[in-house]
Amino acid sequence: MADCLFCKIRDGLQPADIVYQDEQVVAFRDLRPQAPLHDLVIPREHIATLNDLGPEHRELIGHMHLVAARLAREAGFAESGYRTVLNCNRGGGQTVFHLHLHVIGGGRFHLSGG
């Protein structure tokens, strides 16, 4: 996707503070962090939304979460707690249409229920 911001970051065409990368994913600091830790983990493959995932992406989604846990651990938030979030489409808060997992730690999170 030539006009995708995250594809440009993935390809090194747009500057970003890359914190991790391998053959499946790239992780970088969010440009507008909402907490002391706010990284994004994106697949190298352009996948627009959660709705575009197929059975062939099972391993990728698991890998994205393993990378998120690693980033939280390295930032010192694994034990105190952190959040991972995948937004889907505009109504779900997605603003960049390249699948991305938010890794957020160090903020005060208020959740109802378990």
C-alpha positions as CSV (number, residue, x, y, z in Angstrom):
1,M,0.0,0.0,0.0
2,A,1.9,3.0,-1.3
3,D,0.0,5.5,0.9
4,C,0.0,3.5,4.1
5,L,2.0,5.3,6.9
6,F,2.9,2.0,8.7
7,C,4.0,0.4,5.4
8,K,6.3,3.4,5.0
9,I,7.7,2.9,8.5
10,R,8.1,-0.8,7.8
11,D,10.1,0.0,4.7
12,G,12.2,2.7,6.3
13,L,10.6,5.5,4.2
14,Q,9.1,7.2,7.2
15,P,11.2,7.9,10.4
16,A,10.1,6.1,13.5
17,D,11.7,5.0,16.8
18,I,12.0,1.3,16.0
19,V,12.2,-0.8,19.2
20,Y,12.0,-4.3,17.7
21,Q,11.8,-6.0,14.4
22,D,12.0,-9.5,12.9
23,E,10.8,-11.3,9.8
24,Q,7.1,-11.0,10.8
25,V,6.7,-7.7,12.7
26,V,8.1,-4.2,13.3
27,A,7.5,-2.4,16.7
28,F,8.0,1.3,17.2
29,R,7.1,4.1,19.7
30,D,3.7,5.7,19.2
31,L,4.1,9.3,17.9
32,R,1.4,10.5,20.4
33,P,1.9,8.3,23.5
34,Q,-0.9,7.9,26.0
35,A,1.3,6.5,28.7
36,P,5.0,6.1,29.6
37,L,5.1,2.9,27.5
38,H,3.1,3.2,24.3
39,D,4.5,1.1,21.5
40,L,2.8,-0.3,18.3
41,V,3.5,-3.8,16.9
42,I,2.6,-4.1,13.2
43,P,2.8,-7.1,10.9
44,R,5.2,-6.7,8.0
45,E,2.3,-7.9,5.8
46,H,-0.2,-5.1,5.1
47,I,-3.4,-6.3,6.7
48,A,-5.9,-3.4,7.0
49,T,-8.1,-4.5,9.9
50,L,-8.9,-7.4,12.2
51,N,-11.7,-8.2,9.8
52,D,-9.1,-9.0,7.2
53,L,-7.4,-11.8,9.2
54,G,-7.7,-15.4,8.1
55,P,-6.8,-18.7,9.6
56,E,-3.3,-18.3,8.0
57,H,-2.7,-15.4,10.4
58,R,-3.1,-17.4,13.7
59,E,0.7,-17.6,14.3
60,L,1.2,-14.0,13.4
61,I,-1.4,-12.7,15.9
62,G,0.2,-14.9,18.6
63,H,3.7,-13.6,17.7
64,M,2.5,-10.0,17.9
65,H,1.4,-10.6,21.5
66,L,4.6,-12.4,22.4
67,V,6.5,-9.3,21.1
68,A,4.1,-7.1,23.1
69,A,5.0,-9.0,26.3
70,R,8.7,-8.7,25.5
71,L,8.4,-4.9,25.1
72,A,6.5,-4.6,28.3
73,R,9.1,-6.7,30.2
74,E,12.0,-4.7,28.7
75,A,10.3,-1.4,29.7
76,G,9.7,-2.7,33.3
77,F,5.9,-3.0,33.1
78,A,5.4,-6.8,32.9
79,E,4.9,-7.2,36.7
80,S,3.0,-4.0,37.4
81,G,0.7,-4.4,34.4
82,Y,0.2,-3.2,30.9
83,R,-2.6,-3.3,28.3
84,T,-2.7,-4.5,24.7
85,V,-5.3,-3.1,22.3
86,L,-6.3,-3.9,18.8
87,N,-8.8,-1.3,17.4
88,C,-11.0,-2.3,14.4
89,N,-12.4,0.2,12.0
90,R,-13.3,3.9,12.6
91,G,-16.1,3.1,15.1
92,G,-13.6,1.0,17.1
93,G,-11.0,3.8,17.2
94,Q,-8.8,2.7,14.3
95,T,-7.2,5.7,12.5
96,V,-4.4,4.0,10.5
97,F,-5.7,1.1,8.4
98,H,-2.7,-1.3,8.9
99,L,-3.3,-3.7,11.7
100,H,-1.4,-2.6,14.8
101,L,-1.3,-3.8,18.4
102,H,-1.0,-1.0,21.0
103,V,1.2,-1.9,24.0
104,I,0.5,0.5,26.8
105,G,2.0,0.6,30.3
106,G,2.5,3.0,33.2
107,G,-0.9,4.6,33.0
108,R,-3.8,4.3,35.3
109,F,-6.3,2.0,33.7
110,H,-9.9,1.7,34.9
111,L,-11.8,-1.3,33.8
112,S,-15.1,-2.7,35.0
113,G,-15.5,-6.3,35.7
114,G,-12.8,-9.0,35.9
